[in-house]
Amino acid sequence: MLTPSDAPTSVAPKRVGVLVVAYNAATTLARVLDRLPTSFVEGVDHILIGDDASEDDTHAVATAYQSGSSLPLTVVRHEANLGYGGNQKAGYRWAISHGLDIVVLLHGDGQYAPEVIEDVIAPLLAGEADAVFGSRMMTKGSARAGGMPAYKYVGNRILSTMQNALTGLELTEWHSGYRAYRVDALGDIDFGSYSDAFDFDTEIILGLYAAGKRIVEVPIPTYYGDEICYVNGMKYAKDVTKDVLRYRASRIGFGTRGASVDTGVDSAAYELKPSPHSSHGRLLAWLAERAPSRVLDVGCSDGQFGALARELGHTVVGVDLVKHDGVGARLDGFVEADLNQGLPATGDAPFDVVVAGDVLEHVIDPARLLRDMTDRLAPGGTILVSIPNFGHWYPRGRVALGRFDYDQRGPLDHGHVRFFTRASFERLVASCGLRVAVRDTVGSPVDVLARGREGRALGKVASSVGAADRLATRTWPTMFGYQFLYQLERA
């Protein structure tokens, strides 16, 4: 068990384990274990060798080493080949189940230097990181000097640059297999759903980043010997590119990574979309056209939309399932309630405007909620509604290809329990004794591509794509419209 040299004596020592992934590593495995520093070996809690159904004598070498060594070794042979990513998954599950604090990934083929393993885990021991990646690119010229072939060096740099641009990370290398993780950080991500292939290493970076984990790089030496490389370079490049594109697409509502199937109203705060081309932007523009009014914000989330409505001079009362931090300060009033049980009491005075922005698709009985909202309207009052369009090309295409599934957000948001097309929603409106006074449509939230650090390289692309999408939305709203917006009045 290891502690940083400058740690207070009262700090409990960390249980550090090593996962050695091995496939056909009979000629290198023993040398890799021999090269572990004595100072590290003296404190390591456990070393797991994961033999991924090797076709050579890897398992025999591992068990022989185990019997003749004082190292705390466990040798596991997978009966079927799990793949590079699958082997890691098995090892990380083992680390979690055994209560380790830190786990280091080490390759049995000797490509990564065991001699620097203490440098790799140092930021974790110091509490400065949740994941540490050894980088062969941090020291200028060292990768080529260490024997990295020119084509691999160029490919590594091109892919890493692309991955940084699409994600907002600033890693010097995405493709090193020398890594260490806090085990509780691994427990916070769904690594079991990631690829079993070599792009697992990219997917785990994306998972950690999305979960807000701290990633640190340390320089490591480069070594290329006579080990056999099992990576298909073209397939690998294609897979990691798909991974980061899928991640980026999920930022604007496309893609199922990390989604789970829910029913009812989401408990997480809903992301405000203030762009003038978004649903929230259009709803706020409609409110800006009105004299100061009493507004009921149904499904107000954390109150950010309501706060902007208050800046326009309106008095805003919000209703939502969860009372998010700060919502009371942002609104004039708040009621905590499950909208699946109907609209709760919100005072005696009626409201001039009731807003239901991206709400009706989250409730089991939207007709009941619409009628409840109508009952709260003052004479001549208006209901402002935005709903996702299930007829949009994206869900249409998913269904047509037989690949329907829920996404993290967007028309197939995993919290949606009802789906609407323009025609079906307008039938619902009529059945509730309402009529459409104004109808509008917004396109896909392409502007999200340009948000944050990761959007800097995509700003011009997002602007051009957004303009084309808005033109398509105006031309064919039922196909390209991402959301429909309505001003509803009593019929």
N, C-alpha and C positions, 0 to 999 in steps of 0.2 A: 504494500500500500504506500502511495507516494504523496508527499506534500511539497509545495514550493518552499525553497530554502528560506525565504523571508516571511513565511506565514506565521501568525501567532501560534504559540504552542497549544492554545485552547481550541483551535480549529481541528475538527475531526479529519483524519487522513482520508484521502480519496481512494476508493477501490477502483484500480485501473486494470482493464483487461485488454487483450489483443485478439483480434480476429484475423487469422491467417487464411486467406482464400487461396486454395490450391487446386490446380487442374494440370495433370501430367507434369508435376513438378518434382519427380523423383530425383533428378540430378542436382537440384538447387535447394530443396527445402531444408535439409540439414544445415547447409552453410548459412542460410538466412537466419535460422535460429541461433547458430553459433555466434553470429555477428551482433546479437543484441547486447548492448552495454551492460557490464556487470552491475553498475549502479542502478540501472533500470530493473534488471532481473531480480535484484535483491528485494525490491518493493512491489513487483507486479503481483496482482491478485490472481490472475488466471490467464492462460493462453488457450484459445480454441482453434484447432486446425480443422477447417472445413474442406474435406476432400470431395470435390464435386464429381463423383463417379469417374475418376481418372481411369484412363486405359493403360497406364503404366503402373509402376510399383509405388506410387505416391503413398498409398495407405500403408504398405509394408514399411516404407522408410519412416513414416510418421510414428507408427506403433513401436518400431525398434528404437527410435530416438526417445520416445516416451519412457520406455522401460529402462533406459540407461541414463536418464537425465534427472536432475533434481528440480527441473522446471515444473511449475504447476500446470501440466498439460492435459487437455482433453482432446481426443481425436474422434471426429465424426466422419463417417463415410456415407454420402448420399447414394442411395441405391439407384436413383435416376438423376441425370444431369439437370440441375436446377437453373443453370445459366449463371452468368457473372452476377447479375442483380439478384437472382433467386438465392444464390449462395450467401450474399450479404444479408438478405432478409432473414434467413435462418439464423445467421450469427447474431444479428441485432435483437431478434426475439430471445435468443439465449441470454444475451447480455442483460436484457430487461428482466427476464425471469430469475436471473441469479443476483439481482440487486446491485450490479456494478454502477459506478458513478461515471466512468469514462471508458470508452471503447475505441481502440485504434485499429484502423484497417491497414493490414500489411499484406503484400503480395508474396506468395510463395516462390515466385520465379526469380526473385532477387533484383527486380527492376528498380525498386525503391530501397534506399539505404537504411537498414535497421540502426546504423550507428547514430542517426540524428533523431531517433524516436522521442528522446527527451525534449528536444526543441519543439517537436510537433505538439506535445501535450502541455507544454509550459503555459500557454495562454489559458488553457482549461483549468489547470491547477490554480492559477492566479485569479480565476473567476472573471476573466476578461472576454470570454467567448463562449458560444454554445457549440460552435463547430470550427475546426482548424483544418485548413487545406495546405498541404505542402505544394509549393509552386516552383517549377523549374524555370520560370520566366522572370522571376523577380530580380535576379542578378543578370545584368546584361551580358550576353555572350556565353553564359554557362551552359545553356541547353545544347548549342551546337558543339561547344568544346567537349561536352560529355558524350558526344556521339549520336545525338538525335539527328536522324536523316533530314535532309533539307526539305523534302516533300512533307514530312510529318511536322516539321517546325512551321512551315508556311501554312499548312492546313490548320494547325493548332491556333496560330495567331488570327487567321481569318475567322474561324469559328468562334473563338473567344471574343473577338471584337463585335461580331454580329450578335452574340448572346448578351453581351453587356448593353449594346444599343437597344435591344428589345426588352430588356428587363430592368435597366437602371442600375444594375450592379456594376462594380468597377474592379472585377477580379483580373489579375494578371494571367490566370490560367484556369479554365473550366475543366480540363481534361487530365488532371493528375489523379492517380489512384491512391495517393498517400494522404489519409484523412484521419481525423479523430473527432469524436462527438461526445457531448454530454449525453448520457443515456436518457435522462429525463426529457431532453429536447427531442430525441428520437421518438419517445413515447407520445409527444404532442403532435406528431404528423402521421399521416396515413401511408407510411412507406410500404405497407403490404400491398397497396394498390398500384405501386409503380412497376415499371418495366422489369422483366427478368433478364433483359439483355444488357449490353454495355452502356446504354443510355440511362441506366438507373442512376449513374453518378450525376447526370444533368438533372434528372427529375428530383433527386433528393436536395439539390441546391435550390431548385424552384420551391420545393415544399418548405424548406427552412426559411427562405426569404419571405414567402407569403405569410408564414407564421410569425414573422417579426424577430427571428432568431439572429444573434450576432455571429457573423462569419469573419474569421481572421485568416490571413495567409502568412505563411512563414517560408523563407527560401530553403530549398532542398537541392542536393546535387543531382545531376542527371547521369544515368548509367544505362547504356545500351550494350548488352552482351550477346550471347548466342541463344538467348531464350526464344522460344517460338511464340510469335504473336498470333493470337486467335481472333483479332478484331478485323472484320471486313470494313475497311476504311470508308468506302462509299456508302455502305448501308449505315454505318455509324453516323456519318455526317448528315445523312438524310433523317435519321431518327432524332438526333439532337436538335436539328433545325425544326422538325415538326413539334418537338417538345416545347421549345421557346415560343414558336408561333401560336401553339395551343394556349400557352400561358398568357400571351399577350391578348389573344382573342377572348379569353375568359374575362379580361378586364373590361370588355365592352358587352359581356353577356353571352358569348358563344363558347361552348365547351363544357364538358361534364366533369373535368378533374376536380375532385374535392366535393362534388355535390352530393347531397343526401336527400332522400325523399321525406318530406314533411307533410303534415296536414295542418290546416288552420293558418293563423297569422304568424309571421316570422317574429322572433323575439329580439333579433339583432337590429341595431339602428339602421334605418334605410338611408342609402347614400343620396344626398342632395344633388340634383342635376340642375344647376342654375343657368346653363348655357341658353341663349335665346332660341336655339334650335332644339331644345329639349322640352319634355312635358312640363317640368316644374317651371322652366323659363316662360313657357306660354301661359300657364295658369297664373303666374305672377303678373304677366302683362295684362291679362283680363282683369285681375284685381286692381291694377294700377288705373284702369279706365273708370273705376267706380269711386263714388264719394265714400268717405270713411263709413264703414259698415260693421255690423256684428257678424263675425265669421266663425263657423264651426269647422275645425280641421279634423276630419275623421281619419284615423290612422296617422296621427301627427308625428310618429316616431320620436326623435329627440328634440323636435320643435324648431329645427333650423328653418324649415319652410315658413312656419308660422311667425318666426322672428322677422323674416323679410317682409311678410304681409303686415306686421305691426309697423315696420318702418314706413309703409305706405299710408299709415294713419288708421288702420283697421284695429278693432278689438277682437282678439283671437282666443278662443277656447279650444283646447285639444283633447282628443280621446285616443287612447291606444292601450294595447295589451300590457305593455311594460312601461314603467316610469323611468325613462333614461335619465342619466345624470344631466342636470342643468335645464331640463325641460320646464320646470316650474318658473325659473327665472326668465325664460325666453317667451313665455306665453302669459296671457292674462288669467287663464284658468286651465286646469287639467283634470281629467277624469280617467282613472285607470279601470279598464273593462275589456272583456273578451267580446269582440264584435260579432263572433259567431252566436252569441247569446242575445243579439239585438243591440240597438243603440241605447246606452244608459241615460238616466236623467241628467240633464245639463243645465238646470235652472228653468225658471218659468218663462223668461223672455224668449221669443222666437228669434231666428237668425235670418239676416238678409241674404247671406251666402253660406252654403254648405259645400266644403271642398272634400272630395274623395280622390286624392291623387294616388294612383297605383294601389288601390285598396280592394275593390270589388272582386278581383281575381283571387284574393287570399281568403275569402270567406265561403263557407259551404252554401249559404243561401243568400246570394246577392240581391234577389228580389225583395226579401224581407228587409235588408239593410237599406235599399233604395226607398222603400215605403216609409221606413222609420225616419230617414233623412227628409223626405217630403213632409212628414208630419211636423218637423221642427222649423219649416220655412215660414217666414213672415209673408203676408200677402205681397205678391209680385216678386218674391224671392227667387234665387237662382241656385241650382246645384252645378258645380264644376267638377267634371269627372275626367280622369285619364285612365285608359286601359291598354294593355298590350294586345297586339294584333296577331292572333294565331294563324291568320292567313298570310303573314309575312313569308317571304321566300325561304327564310331559314327553317322555321318549323315545318313548312310545307315540304321542303326537301328532305328533312330528317324522316318525316312520316312516309314519304314516297319511297325512300330507300329502305324502309323497315328498320330504321335506327332511332326511333323515338326514345328519348331519355330526358331526364331533368338536368338543368344547368345550374350554375352558381347564381345566375341572374338573367335578366332578359325575358323574352316571351315564354321560355320554358323554365323559369325560375323554380327551384325546388320547393318553394313555399306556395306556389300557385295550386289551387284546388279546382278552379274553374277556368275555362278557356273561352275566348270570344273572337268571333269575326265581326266585321262592321255590321253585317246583316243580323246576326244573332243578338248582338248587344242592342241594336235599335228595336228589335222585337221585344226584348226585355224592358226597355224604356217605355214602350207603348203599353205593355201589360201592367205597368205600375202607375198608370195615369199621368205620365209625363210626355212632353214633346221635346224634340230637338230644336232649340233656338239657333244655335251656332255649332258647326262641326269643323274640326281642324285635324290635321295629321302631321306627325313629326317622323322623320326618318331615323335611321340607326344612329346611336350616339358615337359617331366616329370621332368626335372631338376628344373622347377619352384616350384615344391613341396618343395624343400629344400631351397628356398630363404627366407631371412629375419629371424626374430625371430621365426616366426611360423614354419619355416622349420627345426629348429634345431632337433626336435624330429623325423623328417621324413627323415633325410639325408641318412641313410643306406637303408631305404625302397625305397626311390627315386632312389638310385643307382642301386638296384637290379631290380626294375621295369623298369628303363630306359634301362638296358642291355637286358632284355627280350623283350622290345618293339623294340629295334634296330634289334635284331635277327629276330623277326617276320616281320619287315619292309623289311629286306633283302630277306626273304623267299617269301613274298607275298606283293610286294610294292603297288599294286593297292588296297589292302584291309587294310593294316596297315600303309601305307605311309600317313603322315600328310600333307606334302607339297612336290611338285615336283619342281625341279630346273633344269634350262636349260641354256646351252650356244648355242645361235642361230647365224647363219650366213646367208648371202644372198645365196639363192639357186643357 
